[in-house]
Amino acid sequence: MIEQQQGPEDNGVLNRDDFYRLRLFVTGASPNSTRAIANLKKICETYLKENYELEIIDVYQQPLIAQKEQIIALPLLIKKSPGIERRLIGDMSDKERVLRGLGIY
Amino acid sequence: MTKDQKKDKSKLHYLQLPKTRTGISGLDEITEGGLPKGRPTLVCGEAGCGKTLMSLEFIVRGAVEFNEPGVFMAFEEKSQELAMNVASLGFNLDKLQQEKKLRIDYVHIDRTEIEETGEYNLEGLFIRLGHAIDTIKAKRVVLDTLENLFAELTNQAILRAELRRLFQWLKDKGVTAIITGERGDGPALTRQGLEEYVSDCVILLDHRVENQISTRRLRIIKYRGSVHGTNEYPFLIDEEGISVLPITSLKLEKEVSSGRISSGIPALDNMLDGKGFFIGSSILVSGTAGTGKTSIAAYFANEACKRNEKCIYFAFEESPKQIIRNMSSINVDLQKHIDQGLLKFHASRPTLYGLEMHLVMIYKLIKTFKPQVVILDPITNLITVGSVSDVKAMLIRLIDFLQEEQITVMFTALTLNNIVNEQTDEGVSSLVDAWILVRDIEFNGERNRGMYIMKSRGMKHSNQVREFVITDKGLDLVEVYLGPEGVLTGSAREAQKLQEKTGEVLREFAVNSKDREIIRKRNVLEAEISNLKMEFESIEEELNKIHQQEELVKQVTNKTREEITNMRRGETPAKNIKNDRGK
């Protein structure tokens, strides 16, 4: 299950410095995963509207990626950009922490 | 208990709890077959005690020796670091990974990069591990310091629940797993109490320093459903990995041999019923400093090599070169045997490592070299690394092992005083089969060596003290002088011999003169006897003469009477006259 969701920007916009590139790793349709997807989408729509790219990856489908990305705890959100890479684990229910992790606050 | 019964028992036992052999030398013996198959085992200990190495060896030996591929999940060291660390042990991790017999997965979590935003689980770990296990069909799994997760993730409740799930999952997967954990403070075996989750088998590694000498030890704290050795077993990490010693086998069911081997000194063999020592026996040579213990040991080694047997000489005092040089002065060429590969010297300072390490080293060497004769010279030096009871315990185990292997062993021991003390020699005298004592006999301003056999089990042996002489031709035993003045040795013996010789000459002379006197006396007596004889003869002759005269007179008278008678009858008157006169 790979979902791509991004704003209407063209390629030029993608290279902007404050463009959010996010990857969310989940495990199928487990409660934690569905909650994480829902919570994250809500946050993104609220704070990063049309300024983000979210890739949702089901680790069950791609077990190799777990090793490559050093995944232990799930769900895991990796913020590739902007700034340094950050990792957020959990179901994204703690909005404060998610925002802090993403560097929005 | 007989062997058969034992076999039955272990068979039954294997049915109850299947085990996975670790391939680590000695560990399978103390666990009676290895780790519980399909279950997790906890290996815990302080930093630097060998947890990672032990678990890695478990995986590598499994892959190489038992064809059981393994997954090594490292939470501490990177794959490359691991490979480098164990390359010195001859483990080629890269090659094993290419052959799909091994998979190393380095787990890296950095707390500073992570934000916890709610409920999570460790499914990622499960997926990684599951994938690794499935791709190489792993039978063995190691999680090296799983506890690192606790440092990186803060939600303890989740972690604990997930670990419980992980161990159950490992069991369901049917893999034999080792989980390592750092030793916690106080009585806790691990910092996070992993022992709560892993309840089947717990092995504790320890690294202790006593008298400035460090010894690694291993103990099986629990092993559910299995018999196991409960003692602390020393283990060694060397170029072949880990060796654990199941040394306290206290069975006394060894095979015995009635074969004999020479001590190399014919006179000593003669004292030992003329045949020497029993094969597989233990011999103690004790004595004060400079009494020739090493020489006796070297002779024994030399003799063994001459018979084309292998011999290891453990020297704790002198270097091999020193011994070879010194022995060549008494006509023993040890270098020749070394060149032929029959003799092996192993010299080490006792303080090099702990007693148990010495034992492990001795074991290893004996296992690889397979000698028929082993010499330890001297065992007394080992006392510098342990207490008397430690040394004794070590020697008991060593003797036990050697007897099991039918190896003849000779110990030398230094007795510290000149008084023969039956309690010295690290108390091994009661363990050994033969005890030869070399002692100084100080007398008349010189020291000499006296040798006697204190005991020699199972054979008739001489109870005599012999003088032990070391010359440039070699060793020999000389009968001591037993005279009215007691036991004499050395120059006193020689002096006594000389004195005796002089006495003999004098006595001979005296006897000779007496003899001559007797002869003279006899001659005189004989002369006298012949005189008397002659005298007697002349007297006899005189007597005979008288007798003859009388006879003659008789005859003449008779004749005359006859004539007179005849004359009276008228024939010859003269006869009567004569006859009258006769009346």
Interface residues (C-beta under 8 A of the other chain):
Chain A: F25 T27 S30 N32 R35 A36 N39 V59 Y60 P63 L64 A66 Q67 Q70 I71 I72 A73 L74 P75 L76 L77 E85 R86 R87 L88 I89 G90 D91 M92 S93 D94 R97 V98 R100 G101
Chain B: D105 V107 H108 I109 E113 I114 E115 E116 T117 G118 E119 Y120 N121 L122 E123 G124 L125 I127 R128 G130 H131 A132 L149 L153
